[in-house]
Amino acid sequence: MPVQRLNHAVLYVRDVERSVTFYREALGFEVVMGMRGAAFLQAPGSTNDHDLGLFEIGAQAAPSPAGRGSVGLYHLAWEVDTLDELERIAAKLSELGALVGASDHSTTKALYAQDPDGLEFEVSWLVPASLLTEELLTARSSIRPLDLAADRQRYGGQTRGGVGVSIPA
């Protein structure tokens, strides 16, 4: 059987308590297990044992050079089920000073943010498969600024996104 989905991610952070506080406030994650210098968090709608592991390496840790002349992970992405939830998270990330971008990828509406250690992540809503059109599929090759108000008007704020739905190439 092929790989089904990403089960969890693990990050090295400077201060595990600071990172736990951030992911709780920003995305509603809850600690499901912790130990000295480590915490395991679960997203509110998840059925995973945990979605995010955090390992503390201390305040002296250098910033990640990934993407600045070396290979490495660019970002993690989490899905939300409605545009209303994406809008709520956008406001929370703005309030925390963590929101660094927002893009319309046609079939995906995305927020980009950085945690306290500067590690980037994405929160996205996927257009439901039943609402995909040839025009939307063709437009995936360009990136536009996100307009949540227009998207909420077009799709509805409570329309459940295409979580886990395969989008044709």
DSSP file (Angstrom, degrees, kcal/mol; ACC not computed):
  #  RESIDUE AA STRUCTURE BP1 BP2  ACC     N-H-->O    O-->H-N    N-H-->O    O-->H-N    TCO  KAPPA ALPHA  PHI   PSI    X-CA   Y-CA   Z-CA
    1    1 A M              0   0    0      0, 0.0     3,-0.1     0, 0.0     0, 0.0   0.000 360.0 360.0 360.0 136.7    0.0    0.0    0.0
    2    2 A P        -     0   0    0      0, 0.0     2,-0.0     0, 0.0     0, 0.0  -0.200 360.0 -73.2 -73.6 167.7    1.4    3.5   -0.9
    3    3 A V        -     0   0    0      1,-0.1     3,-0.1     3,-0.0     0, 0.0  -0.371  43.6-164.1 -57.9 137.4    2.0    6.3    1.6
    4    4 A Q        -     0   0    0      1,-0.4     2,-0.3    -3,-0.1    -1,-0.1   0.854  53.5 -39.8 -95.9 -43.4   -1.3    7.8    2.7
    5    5 A R        -     0   0    0      0, 0.0     2,-0.4     0, 0.0    -1,-0.4  -0.972  67.6 -73.0-172.6 169.1   -0.4   11.2    4.3
    6    6 A L        -     0   0    0     -2,-0.3     3,-0.1     1,-0.2    -3,-0.0  -0.693  38.6-168.9 -77.0 128.0    2.1   13.0    6.5
    7    7 A N        -     0   0    0     -2,-0.4     2,-0.3     1,-0.3    -1,-0.2   0.884  59.3 -23.9 -88.4 -43.0    1.5   11.8   10.1
    8    8 A H        -     0   0    0     41,-0.1     2,-0.3    40,-0.0    -1,-0.3  -0.986  50.4-136.7-161.9 165.7    3.6   14.3   12.0
    9    9 A A  E     -a   52   0A   0     42,-2.0    44,-2.9    -2,-0.3     2,-0.4  -0.924  13.0-149.3-125.8 153.2    6.5   16.7   11.8
   10   10 A V  E     -a   53   0A   0     -2,-0.3     2,-0.4    42,-0.2    44,-0.2  -0.992  14.0-169.0-126.6 131.3    9.3   17.3   14.3
   11   11 A L  E     -a   54   0A   0     42,-3.0    44,-2.6    -2,-0.4     2,-0.5  -0.928  20.9-134.8-120.9 142.9   11.1   20.6   14.8
   12   12 A Y  E     +a   55   0A   0     -2,-0.4     2,-0.3    42,-0.2    44,-0.2  -0.851  36.2 179.5 -88.4 130.2   14.2   21.6   16.6
   13   13 A V  E     -a   56   0A   0     42,-2.7    44,-3.0    -2,-0.5    45,-0.6  -0.880  37.6-127.9-130.9 160.9   13.4   24.8   18.6
   14   14 A R  S    S+     0   0    0     -2,-0.3    44,-1.0     1,-0.3     2,-0.4   0.915 100.8  18.1 -72.9 -44.0   15.3   27.2   20.9
   15   15 A D     >  -     0   0    0      1,-0.1     4,-2.2    43,-0.1    -1,-0.3  -0.939  63.9-162.5-136.9 108.2   12.7   27.1   23.7
   16   16 A V  H  > S+     0   0    0     -2,-0.4     4,-2.7     1,-0.2     5,-0.2   0.876  91.6  51.6 -63.5 -39.0   10.1   24.4   23.8
   17   17 A E  H  > S+     0   0    0      2,-0.2     4,-2.4     1,-0.2    -1,-0.2   0.906 109.9  49.7 -66.2 -39.5    7.7   26.2   26.2
   18   18 A R  H  > S+     0   0    0      2,-0.2     4,-2.2     1,-0.2    -1,-0.2   0.915 113.5  46.6 -62.4 -42.7    7.8   29.4   24.0
   19   19 A S  H  X S+     0   0    0     -4,-2.2     4,-2.7     2,-0.2     5,-0.2   0.892 110.4  52.1 -68.5 -39.7    7.0   27.2   20.9
   20   20 A V  H  X S+     0   0    0     -4,-2.7     4,-2.3     2,-0.2     5,-0.2   0.944 110.2  49.5 -59.4 -47.5    4.3   25.3   22.7
   21   21 A T  H  X S+     0   0    0     -4,-2.4     4,-2.6     1,-0.2     5,-0.2   0.919 112.0  49.0 -57.5 -45.3    2.7   28.6   23.7
   22   22 A F  H  X S+     0   0    0     -4,-2.2     4,-3.4     1,-0.2     5,-0.3   0.953 112.3  45.4 -61.4 -51.6    2.9   29.9   20.1
   23   23 A Y  H  X S+     0   0    0     -4,-2.7     6,-1.7     1,-0.2     4,-1.6   0.815 113.8  51.3 -67.5 -29.0    1.4   26.8   18.5
   24   24 A R  H  X S+     0   0    0     -4,-2.3     4,-1.5    -5,-0.2    -1,-0.2   0.959 117.4  38.2 -65.8 -51.8   -1.4   26.7   21.1
   25   25 A E  H  < S+     0   0    0     -4,-2.6    -2,-0.2    -5,-0.2    -3,-0.2   0.918 123.0  40.6 -66.9 -44.5   -2.3   30.4   20.5
   26   26 A A  H  < S+     0   0    0     -4,-3.4    -3,-0.2    -5,-0.2    -1,-0.2   0.915 136.1   9.0 -74.0 -44.5   -1.8   30.5   16.8
   27   27 A L  H  < S-     0   0    0     -4,-1.6    -3,-0.2    -5,-0.3    -2,-0.2   0.420  95.0-113.0-123.0  -1.1   -3.3   27.1   15.7
   28   28 A G     <  +     0   0    0     -4,-1.5    -4,-0.2    -5,-0.4    -3,-0.1   0.648  55.3 163.5  78.4  13.8   -5.0   25.7   18.8
   29   29 A F        -     0   0    0     -6,-1.7     2,-0.4    14,-0.1    14,-0.2  -0.313  23.2-150.6 -63.6 150.0   -2.7   22.7   19.1
   30   30 A E  E     -B   42   0A   0     12,-2.2    12,-2.6    -7,-0.0     2,-0.4  -0.952  18.5-111.1-124.0 145.4   -2.7   21.0   22.5
   31   31 A V  E     +B   41   0A   0     -2,-0.4    10,-0.3    10,-0.2     3,-0.1  -0.599  31.8 174.8 -74.4 127.2    0.1   19.1   24.3
   32   32 A V  E    S+     0   0A   0      8,-3.1     2,-0.3     1,-0.4     9,-0.2   0.586  71.8   4.2-105.7 -17.6   -0.6   15.4   24.4
   33   33 A M  E     +B   40   0A   0      7,-1.4     7,-2.9     2,-0.0    -1,-0.4  -0.932  66.1 178.4-163.8 142.4    2.7   14.4   25.9
   34   34 A G  E     +B   39   0A   0     -2,-0.3     2,-0.3     5,-0.2     5,-0.2  -0.978   5.0 171.0-144.5 158.7    5.7   16.3   27.2
   35   35 A M  E >   -B   38   0A   0      3,-2.3     3,-2.6    -2,-0.3     2,-0.1  -0.924  57.3 -49.0-153.7 173.9    9.1   15.6   28.8
   36   36 A R  T 3  S-     0   0    0     -2,-0.3     3,-0.1     1,-0.3    20,-0.0  -0.288 127.4  -3.6 -54.7 117.7   12.1   17.6   29.7
   37   37 A G  T 3  S+     0   0    0      1,-0.1    19,-2.9    -2,-0.1     2,-0.3   0.598 123.4  78.4  77.0  11.4   13.0   19.6   26.6
   38   38 A A  E <   -BC  35  55A   0     -3,-2.6    -3,-2.3    17,-0.2     2,-0.3  -0.998  48.3-178.4-150.9 151.0   10.4   18.1   24.4
   39   39 A A  E     -BC  34  54A   0     15,-1.9    15,-2.9    -2,-0.3     2,-0.5  -0.991  14.3-151.0-148.5 147.9    6.6   18.3   23.7
   40   40 A F  E     -BC  33  53A   0     -7,-2.9    -8,-3.1    -2,-0.3    -7,-1.4  -0.987  21.2-167.1-123.1 123.1    4.2   16.5   21.4
   41   41 A L  E     -BC  31  52A   0     11,-3.4    10,-3.4    -2,-0.5    11,-2.1  -0.803  10.6-152.5-117.3 152.0    1.2   18.4   20.1
   42   42 A Q  E     -B   30   0A   0    -12,-2.6   -12,-2.2    -2,-0.3     7,-0.0  -0.971  21.4-122.0-123.3 136.8   -2.0   17.5   18.4
   43   43 A A    >   -     0   0    0     -2,-0.4     3,-1.8   -14,-0.2   -14,-0.1  -0.442  32.0-111.6 -71.4 149.9   -4.1   19.7   16.1
   44   44 A P  T 3  S+     0   0    0      0, 0.0    -1,-0.1     0, 0.0   -16,-0.1   0.827 114.9  37.2 -54.9 -37.7   -7.7   20.2   17.2
   45   45 A G  T 3  S+     0   0    0      2,-0.0     2,-0.2     0, 0.0    -2,-0.0   0.262  95.5 116.3 -98.9  13.1   -9.3   18.2   14.4
   46   46 A S    <   -     0   0    0     -3,-1.8     5,-0.1     1,-0.1    -4,-0.0  -0.485  47.6-167.0 -89.3 150.9   -6.6   15.5   14.1
   47   47 A T        +     0   0    0     -2,-0.2    -1,-0.1     3,-0.1     2,-0.1   0.300  58.9 113.3-108.1   3.7   -6.9   11.8   14.8
   48   48 A N  S    S-     0   0    0      1,-0.1     3,-0.2    -5,-0.1    -2,-0.1  -0.362  80.1-119.9 -70.6 154.8   -3.1   11.4   14.8
   49   49 A D  S    S-     0   0    0      1,-0.3     2,-0.3    -2,-0.1    -1,-0.1   0.921  97.4 -17.5 -56.6 -45.0   -1.3   10.5   18.0
   50   50 A H        -     0   0    0    -43,-0.2    -1,-0.3     1,-0.1    -8,-0.3  -0.961  52.9-159.8-156.0 156.1    0.5   13.8   17.6
   51   51 A D  S    S+     0   0    0    -10,-3.4   -42,-2.0     1,-0.3     2,-0.4   0.640  79.6  32.6-109.5 -23.6    1.0   16.2   14.7
   52   52 A L  E     -aC   9  41A   0    -11,-2.1   -11,-3.4   -44,-0.2     2,-0.4  -0.981  59.0-164.7-143.6 125.3    4.0   18.2   15.8
   53   53 A G  E     -aC  10  40A   0    -44,-2.9   -42,-3.0    -2,-0.4     2,-0.4  -0.905  10.3-162.3-105.9 138.8    7.0   17.2   17.9
   54   54 A L  E     -aC  11  39A   0    -15,-2.9   -15,-1.9    -2,-0.4     2,-0.5  -0.985   5.3-172.0-124.2 127.1    9.2   20.0   19.4
   55   55 A F  E     -aC  12  38A   0    -44,-2.6   -42,-2.7    -2,-0.4     2,-0.3  -0.979  19.9-134.8-121.1 123.6   12.7   19.4   20.7
   56   56 A E  E     +a   13   0A   0    -19,-2.9   -42,-0.2    -2,-0.5   -41,-0.1  -0.573  27.9 169.2 -79.2 131.5   14.6   22.1   22.5
   57   57 A I        -     0   0    0    -44,-3.0   -43,-0.2    -2,-0.3     3,-0.2   0.403  51.1-102.4-120.6  -1.4   18.2   22.8   21.6
   58   58 A G    >   -     0   0    0    -44,-1.0     3,-1.6   -45,-0.6    -1,-0.2  -0.049  31.0 -74.3 104.3 160.3   18.7   26.0   23.4
   59   59 A A  T 3  S+     0   0    0      1,-0.3    -1,-0.1   -45,-0.1   -45,-0.1   0.710 119.6  66.2 -64.6 -23.2   18.9   29.8   23.0
   60   60 A Q  T 3  S+     0   0    0     -3,-0.2    -1,-0.3   -46,-0.1    -2,-0.1   0.542  73.0 123.3 -77.8  -6.2   22.4   29.5   21.4
   61   61 A A    <   -     0   0    0     -3,-1.6     3,-0.1     1,-0.1   -47,-0.1  -0.309  61.8-126.9 -61.4 134.0   21.0   27.7   18.3
   62   62 A A        -     0   0    0      1,-0.1    -1,-0.1    -2,-0.0    -2,-0.0  -0.408  32.9 -93.1 -74.5 155.3   21.7   29.4   15.0
   63   63 A P        -     0   0    0      0, 0.0    -1,-0.1     0, 0.0    55,-0.1  -0.337  49.8 -93.2 -64.8 153.2   18.9   30.2   12.6
   64   64 A S        -     0   0    0     53,-0.3     8,-0.0     1,-0.1    -3,-0.0  -0.508  28.3-156.0 -67.5 130.8   18.2   27.6   10.0
   65   65 A P    > > +     0   0    0      0, 0.0     3,-2.4     0, 0.0     5,-0.6   0.460  46.4 136.1 -85.3   0.2   20.0   28.3    6.7
   66   66 A A  B 3 5S+d   70   0B   0      1,-0.3     5,-0.2     3,-0.1     6,-0.1  -0.209  74.6  11.3 -54.9 130.8   17.6   26.4    4.6
   67   67 A G  T 3 5S+     0   0    0      3,-2.6    -1,-0.3     1,-0.1     4,-0.1   0.377 108.6  88.8  84.0  -4.1   16.6   28.3    1.5
   68   68 A R  T < 5S-     0   0    0     -3,-2.4    -2,-0.1     2,-0.2     3,-0.1  -0.182 125.4 -43.4-116.0  39.0   19.4   30.8    1.9
   69   69 A G  T   5S+     0   0    0      1,-0.4     2,-0.3     0, 0.0    -3,-0.1   0.437 124.1  73.0 114.1   3.3   22.1   28.9    0.1
   70   70 A S  B   <S-d   66   0B   0     -5,-0.6    -3,-2.6     2,-0.0    -1,-0.4  -0.978  80.9-104.4-142.1 157.7   21.5   25.4    1.4
   71   71 A V        +     0   0    0     -2,-0.3     2,-0.3    -5,-0.2    -3,-0.1  -0.390  58.5 116.3 -75.6 159.5   19.0   22.7    0.9
   72   72 A G        -     0   0    0     -6,-0.1     2,-0.3    -2,-0.1    -2,-0.0  -0.921  66.5 -44.9 161.8 177.5   16.4   22.0    3.6
   73   73 A L        -     0   0    0     -2,-0.3     3,-0.1     1,-0.2    -7,-0.1  -0.525  39.0-164.8 -72.5 130.4   12.8   22.1    4.5
   74   74 A Y        -     0   0    0      1,-0.3    46,-0.5    -2,-0.3     2,-0.3   0.955  60.4 -38.0 -79.8 -57.1   10.9   25.2    3.3
   75   75 A H        -     0   0    0     44,-0.1    -1,-0.3     2,-0.0     2,-0.3  -0.992  45.0-118.9-162.1 166.0    7.7   24.8    5.3
   76   76 A L  E     -e  121   0C   0     44,-1.0    46,-2.9    -2,-0.3     2,-0.4  -0.768  29.3-149.3-101.8 154.5    5.1   22.6    6.7
   77   77 A A  E     -e  122   0C   0     -2,-0.3     2,-0.4    44,-0.2    46,-0.2  -0.994  10.3-169.5-132.8 133.2    1.4   23.0    5.7
   78   78 A W  E     -e  123   0C   0     44,-2.7    46,-2.8    -2,-0.4     2,-0.3  -0.916  16.9-135.5-116.1 146.6   -1.8   22.4    7.6
   79   79 A E  E     -e  124   0C   0     -2,-0.4     2,-0.3    44,-0.2    46,-0.2  -0.753  10.5-159.9-101.1 146.4   -5.3   22.3    6.2
   80   80 A V        -     0   0    0     44,-2.6    46,-0.4    -2,-0.3    81,-0.1  -0.841  19.3-133.1-115.4 161.1   -8.4   23.9    7.6
   81   81 A D  S    S+     0   0    0     -2,-0.3    80,-2.7    44,-0.1     2,-0.3   0.663  80.4  32.3 -93.7 -14.5  -11.9   22.9    6.6
   82   82 A T     >  -     0   0    0     78,-0.2     4,-1.7     1,-0.1    76,-0.2  -0.958  68.5-126.2-138.7 158.9  -13.5   26.3    6.0
   83   83 A L  H  > S+     0   0    0     73,-0.4     4,-2.6    76,-0.4     5,-0.2   0.807 112.2  61.4 -69.4 -30.3  -12.7   29.7    4.8
   84   84 A D  H  > S+     0   0    0     73,-2.4     4,-2.2     2,-0.2    -1,-0.2   0.913 105.8  46.8 -60.4 -41.0  -14.1   31.2    8.0
   85   85 A E  H  > S+     0   0    0     72,-0.4     4,-2.5     2,-0.2    -2,-0.2   0.892 110.2  52.1 -68.3 -39.2  -11.5   29.2    9.9
   86   86 A L  H  X S+     0   0    0     -4,-1.7     4,-2.3     1,-0.2    -2,-0.2   0.913 110.8  48.6 -61.4 -41.3   -8.8   30.4    7.5
   87   87 A E  H  X S+     0   0    0     -4,-2.6     4,-2.1     2,-0.2    -2,-0.2   0.899 110.2  51.1 -65.5 -40.9   -9.9   34.0    8.2
   88   88 A R  H  X S+     0   0    0     -4,-2.2     4,-2.1     1,-0.2    -2,-0.2   0.922 112.1  46.8 -61.6 -44.3   -9.9   33.4   11.9
   89   89 A I  H  X S+     0   0    0     -4,-2.5     4,-3.1     1,-0.2     5,-0.2   0.875 107.9  56.4 -67.4 -37.1   -6.4   32.0   11.8
   90   90 A A  H  X S+     0   0    0     -4,-2.3     4,-2.2     1,-0.2    -1,-0.2   0.922 109.0  47.1 -58.8 -43.7   -5.2   34.9    9.6
   91   91 A A  H  X S+     0   0    0     -4,-2.1     4,-2.5     2,-0.2    -2,-0.2   0.914 113.4  48.0 -64.1 -43.0   -6.4   37.4   12.2
   92   92 A K  H  X S+     0   0    0     -4,-2.1     4,-1.9     2,-0.2    -2,-0.2   0.923 111.9  48.7 -65.4 -44.6   -4.7   35.4   15.0
   93   93 A L  H  <>S+     0   0    0     -4,-3.1     5,-2.7     2,-0.2     6,-1.0   0.885 112.2  49.7 -63.3 -38.3   -1.4   35.1   13.1
   94   94 A S  H ><5S+     0   0    0     -4,-2.2     3,-1.3    -5,-0.2    -2,-0.2   0.930 108.8  52.2 -63.2 -45.7   -1.6   38.9   12.4
   95   95 A E  H 3<5S+     0   0    0     -4,-2.5    -2,-0.2     1,-0.3    -1,-0.2   0.861 111.0  47.7 -57.9 -37.5   -2.2   39.6   16.1
   96   96 A L  T 3<5S-     0   0    0     -4,-1.9    -1,-0.3    -5,-0.1    -2,-0.2   0.506 112.3-120.3 -82.4  -5.2    0.8   37.5   17.0
   97   97 A G  T < 5S+     0   0    0     -3,-1.3    -3,-0.2    -4,-0.4    -2,-0.1   0.752  84.4 113.1  71.5  23.8    3.0   39.3   14.4
   98   98 A A      < +     0   0    0     -5,-2.7    16,-1.8    -6,-0.2     2,-0.4   0.623  36.5 105.0-103.6 -17.8    3.6   35.9   12.7
   99   99 A L  E     +F  113   0C   0     -6,-1.0    14,-0.3    14,-0.2     3,-0.1  -0.525  33.5 165.4 -72.1 123.5    1.8   36.3    9.3
  100  100 A V  E     -     0   0C   0     12,-2.9     2,-0.3    -2,-0.4    13,-0.2   0.465  59.9  -8.0-117.0  -5.9    4.3   36.8    6.6
  101  101 A G  E     -F  112   0C   0     11,-1.5    11,-3.1     2,-0.0    -1,-0.3  -0.961  45.1-152.5-178.8 163.5    2.2   36.3    3.5
  102  102 A A  E     -F  111   0C   0     -2,-0.3    44,-1.1     9,-0.3     2,-0.3  -0.944  22.0-177.8-151.3 127.7   -1.1   35.2    1.9
  103  103 A S  E     -FG 110 145C   0      7,-2.5     7,-3.0    -2,-0.3     2,-0.7  -0.947  26.1-140.9-134.3 149.2   -1.5   33.7   -1.6
  104  104 A D  E     +FG 109 144C   0     40,-3.6    40,-2.3    -2,-0.3     5,-0.2  -0.938  17.8 177.3-106.4 110.6   -4.2   32.4   -3.9
  105  105 A H        -     0   0    0      3,-3.0     2,-2.1    -2,-0.7     4,-0.1   0.020  47.4-118.1-100.0  24.7   -3.0   29.4   -5.7
  106  106 A S  S    S+     0   0    0      1,-0.2    -1,-0.1     2,-0.2    31,-0.1  -0.485 108.7  35.6  74.2 -73.0   -6.4   29.0   -7.4
  107  107 A T  S    S+     0   0    0     -2,-2.1    20,-2.7    29,-0.2     2,-0.4   0.570 124.1  47.7 -86.4  -8.8   -7.3   25.6   -6.0
  108  108 A T  E     - H   0 126C   0     18,-0.2    -3,-3.0     2,-0.0     2,-0.5  -0.999  66.3-155.5-134.9 134.2   -5.6   26.4   -2.7
  109  109 A K  E     -FH 104 125C   0     16,-2.8    16,-2.2    -2,-0.4     2,-0.4  -0.953  29.3-169.0-108.9 123.2   -6.0   29.5   -0.5
  110  110 A A  E     -FH 103 124C   0     -7,-3.0    -7,-2.5    -2,-0.5     2,-0.4  -0.915  25.8-164.6-131.0 141.2   -2.9   29.9    1.7
  111  111 A L  E     -FH 102 123C   0     12,-2.6    12,-1.9    -2,-0.4     2,-0.4  -0.898  16.2-155.1-109.3 145.7   -1.5   31.8    4.7
  112  112 A Y  E     +FH 101 122C   0    -11,-3.1   -12,-2.9    -2,-0.4   -11,-1.5  -0.985  21.0 162.9-123.8 135.9    2.2   31.8    5.4
  113  113 A A  E     -FH  99 121C   0      8,-2.6     8,-2.6    -2,-0.4     2,-0.4  -0.916  28.4-131.7-144.7 167.1    3.6   32.5    8.9
  114  114 A Q  E     - H   0 120C   0    -16,-1.8     6,-0.2    -2,-0.3    -2,-0.0  -0.982  17.5-137.0-125.8 139.0    6.7   32.1   11.0
  115  115 A D    >   -     0   0    0      4,-2.3     3,-2.5    -2,-0.4   -96,-0.1  -0.219  46.9 -81.6 -80.1 179.6    7.0   30.6   14.4
  116  116 A P  T 3  S+     0   0    0      0, 0.0    -1,-0.1     0, 0.0   -97,-0.0   0.717 132.5  51.8 -59.9 -20.5    9.2   32.3   17.2
  117  117 A D  T 3  S-     0   0    0      2,-0.1   -53,-0.3  -102,-0.0     3,-0.1   0.349 121.3-106.1 -95.2   5.3   12.3   30.6   15.7
  118  118 A G    <   +     0   0    0     -3,-2.5     2,-0.4     1,-0.3    -5,-0.0   0.585  69.3 149.3  82.8  10.1   11.6   31.8   12.2
  119  119 A L        -     0   0    0      1,-0.1    -4,-2.3   -44,-0.0    -1,-0.3  -0.659  42.1-132.1 -79.8 127.8   10.5   28.4   10.9
  120  120 A E  E     + H   0 114C   0    -46,-0.5   -44,-1.0    -2,-0.4     2,-0.3  -0.522  28.9 173.2 -86.3 146.6    7.9   28.9    8.2
  121  121 A F  E     -eH  76 113C   0     -8,-2.6    -8,-2.6   -46,-0.2     2,-0.4  -0.961  19.0-138.8-143.8 163.1    4.5   27.1    8.0
  122  122 A E  E     -eH  77 112C   0    -46,-2.9   -44,-2.7    -2,-0.3     2,-0.4  -0.924   4.4-162.5-122.1 145.4    1.4   27.3    5.8
  123  123 A V  E     +eH  78 111C   0    -12,-1.9   -12,-2.6    -2,-0.4     2,-0.3  -0.998  27.3 176.9-124.4 126.3   -2.2   27.1    6.7
  124  124 A S  E     -eH  79 110C   0    -46,-2.8   -44,-2.6    -2,-0.4     2,-0.4  -0.907  30.5-150.2-136.5 158.0   -4.5   26.4    3.7
  125  125 A W  E     - H   0 109C   0    -16,-2.2   -16,-2.8    -2,-0.3     2,-0.4  -0.991  22.4-145.2-121.6 132.4   -8.0   25.7    2.5
  126  126 A L  E     - H   0 108C   0    -46,-0.4    36,-2.3    -2,-0.4   -18,-0.2  -0.837  20.8-115.0-102.3 134.3   -8.5   23.6   -0.6
  127  127 A V        -     0   0    0    -20,-2.7     5,-0.1    -2,-0.4    34,-0.1  -0.471  45.4-103.5 -61.2 130.2  -11.3   24.2   -3.0
  128  128 A P    >   -     0   0    0      0, 0.0     3,-2.1     0, 0.0     4,-0.5  -0.254  23.1-120.5 -58.0 143.8  -13.7   21.2   -2.8
  129  129 A A  G >  S+     0   0    0      1,-0.3     3,-1.2     2,-0.2    -2,-0.1   0.832 112.4  61.7 -54.7 -34.7  -13.3   18.8   -5.8
  130  130 A S  G 3  S+     0   0    0      1,-0.2    -1,-0.3     3,-0.0    -3,-0.0   0.682 106.2  46.6 -68.2 -16.2  -17.0   19.3   -6.6
  131  131 A L  G <  S+     0   0    0     -3,-2.1    -1,-0.2     2,-0.1     2,-0.2   0.385  83.3 118.5-106.1   1.9  -16.3   23.0   -7.2
  132  132 A L    <   -     0   0    0     -3,-1.2     2,-0.3    -4,-0.5   -25,-0.0  -0.487  41.7-174.1 -71.3 136.8  -13.2   22.6   -9.4
  133  133 A T     >  -     0   0    0     -2,-0.2     4,-2.4     1,-0.1     5,-0.2  -0.812  40.6-107.7-123.2 166.2  -13.5   24.0  -12.9
  134  134 A E  H  > S+     0   0    0     -2,-0.3     4,-2.5     1,-0.2     5,-0.2   0.889 121.4  56.1 -59.5 -38.5  -11.2   23.9  -15.9
  135  135 A E  H  > S+     0   0    0      2,-0.2     4,-1.9     1,-0.2    -1,-0.2   0.914 108.3  46.3 -60.9 -44.5  -10.5   27.6  -15.3
  136  136 A L  H  4 S+     0   0    0      2,-0.2     4,-0.5     1,-0.2   -29,-0.2   0.920 112.6  49.7 -64.4 -44.1   -9.4   26.9  -11.7
  137  137 A L  H >< S+     0   0    0     -4,-2.4     3,-0.9     1,-0.2    -2,-0.2   0.897 112.1  47.8 -63.3 -40.3   -7.2   24.0  -12.6
  138  138 A T  H >< S+     0   0    0     -4,-2.5     3,-1.2     1,-0.2    -1,-0.2   0.863 105.4  59.7 -67.1 -35.9   -5.5   26.0  -15.4
  139  139 A A  G >< S+     0   0    0     -4,-1.9     3,-1.9     1,-0.3    -1,-0.2   0.538  78.0  90.9 -73.5  -6.3   -4.9   29.0  -13.1
  140  140 A R  G <  S+     0   0    0     -3,-0.9    -1,-0.3    -4,-0.5    -2,-0.1   0.731  73.5  70.3 -61.2 -19.9   -2.8   26.9  -10.7
  141  141 A S  G <  S+     0   0    0     -3,-1.2     2,-0.3    -4,-0.2    -1,-0.3   0.538  97.3  58.1 -77.8  -4.7    0.3   27.9  -12.6
  142  142 A S  S <  S-     0   0    0     -3,-1.9     2,-0.5   -37,-0.1     0, 0.0  -0.912  71.7-142.9-124.7 155.0    0.0   31.5  -11.3
  143  143 A I        +     0   0    0     -2,-0.3   -38,-0.2   -38,-0.1    -3,-0.1  -0.965  21.5 179.8-117.8 129.4    0.0   32.9   -7.8
  144  144 A R  E     -G  104   0C   0    -40,-2.3   -40,-3.6    -2,-0.5   -38,-0.1  -0.806  39.0 -83.8-121.7 163.6   -2.2   35.9   -6.9
  145  145 A P  E     -G  103   0C   0      0, 0.0     2,-0.3     0, 0.0   -42,-0.2  -0.413  53.4-106.8 -63.1 143.8   -2.7   37.8   -3.7
  146  146 A L        -     0   0    0    -44,-1.1     2,-0.4   -36,-0.1     3,-0.1  -0.569  31.5-172.2 -75.3 132.8   -5.3   36.2   -1.4
  147  147 A D     >  +     0   0    0     -2,-0.3     4,-2.4     1,-0.1     5,-0.2  -0.805   5.4 178.2-125.0  86.4   -8.7   37.9   -1.2
  148  148 A L  H  > S+     0   0    0     -2,-0.4     4,-3.0     1,-0.2     5,-0.2   0.858  78.9  56.4 -60.9 -36.9  -10.5   36.1    1.5
  149  149 A A  H  > S+     0   0    0      1,-0.2     4,-1.9     2,-0.2    -1,-0.2   0.933 110.6  43.8 -61.6 -45.0  -13.6   38.3    1.2
  150  150 A A  H  > S+     0   0    0      2,-0.2     4,-2.3     1,-0.2    -2,-0.2   0.899 114.8  49.4 -66.4 -40.4  -14.0   37.4   -2.5
  151  151 A D  H  X>S+     0   0    0     -4,-2.4     4,-3.2     2,-0.2     5,-0.5   0.898 110.0  50.6 -66.8 -39.4  -13.3   33.8   -1.8
  152  152 A R  H  X5S+     0   0    0     -4,-3.0     4,-1.9     1,-0.2    -1,-0.2   0.887 111.8  48.7 -64.4 -37.4  -15.9   33.7    1.0
  153  153 A Q  H  <5S+     0   0    0     -4,-1.9    -2,-0.2    -5,-0.2    -1,-0.2   0.904 116.7  42.6 -66.8 -40.7  -18.4   35.3   -1.3
  154  154 A R  H  <5S+     0   0    0     -4,-2.3    -2,-0.2    -5,-0.1    -3,-0.2   0.919 133.4  16.8 -72.5 -44.5  -17.7   32.8   -4.1
  155  155 A Y  H  <5S-     0   0    0     -4,-3.2    -3,-0.2    -5,-0.1    -2,-0.2   0.647 107.1-110.8-106.5 -18.9  -17.5   29.6   -2.0
  156  156 A G    ><< -     0   0    0     -4,-1.9     3,-0.9    -5,-0.5   -73,-0.4   0.243  21.9-103.7  91.0 139.2  -19.2   30.5    1.3
  157  157 A G  T 3  S+     0   0    0      1,-0.2   -73,-2.4    -5,-0.2   -72,-0.4   0.764 119.3  43.0 -68.0 -26.3  -17.4   30.8    4.6
  158  158 A Q  T 3  S+     0   0    0    -76,-0.2     2,-0.3   -75,-0.2    -1,-0.2   0.350  78.7 125.8-104.4   5.4  -18.7   27.4    5.9
  159  159 A T    <   -     0   0    0     -3,-0.9   -76,-0.4    -7,-0.1     2,-0.3  -0.494  66.5-120.4 -64.8 125.6  -18.1   25.4    2.7
  160  160 A R        -     0   0    0     -2,-0.3   -78,-0.2   -78,-0.1   -79,-0.1  -0.529  29.8-126.5 -73.9 129.3  -16.0   22.4    3.7
  161  161 A G        -     0   0    0    -80,-2.7     2,-1.3    -2,-0.3   -34,-0.2  -0.047  28.2 -92.0 -70.7 174.1  -12.7   22.3    1.8
  162  162 A G    >   +     0   0    0    -36,-2.3     3,-2.5     3,-0.1    -1,-0.1  -0.220  55.2 176.6 -82.9  46.1  -11.3   19.5   -0.2
  163  163 A V  T 3  S+     0   0    0     -2,-1.3     3,-0.1     1,-0.3   -82,-0.0  -0.317  73.1   0.2 -56.2 122.7   -9.3   18.1    2.8
  164  164 A G  T 3  S+     0   0    0      1,-0.2     2,-0.4    -2,-0.1    -1,-0.3   0.555  99.3 135.9  76.2   7.9   -7.7   14.9    1.6
  165  165 A V    <   -     0   0    0     -3,-2.5     2,-0.3     1,-0.0    -1,-0.2  -0.739  54.7-126.3 -92.7 134.0   -9.1   15.2   -1.9
  166  166 A S        -     0   0    0     -2,-0.4    -1,-0.0    -3,-0.1    -3,-0.0  -0.617  18.6-148.1 -77.7 134.0   -6.8   14.5   -4.9
  167  167 A I        -     0   0    0     -2,-0.3   -60,-0.0     1,-0.0   -38,-0.0  -0.904  24.0-113.3-103.2 127.6   -6.8   17.3   -7.4
  168  168 A P              0   0    0      0, 0.0    -1,-0.0     0, 0.0     0, 0.0  -0.232 360.0 360.0 -59.2 146.2   -6.2   16.1  -11.0
  169  169 A A              0   0    0      0, 0.0    -2,-0.0     0, 0.0     0, 0.0   0.469 360.0 360.0 -73.6 360.0   -2.9   17.2  -12.6
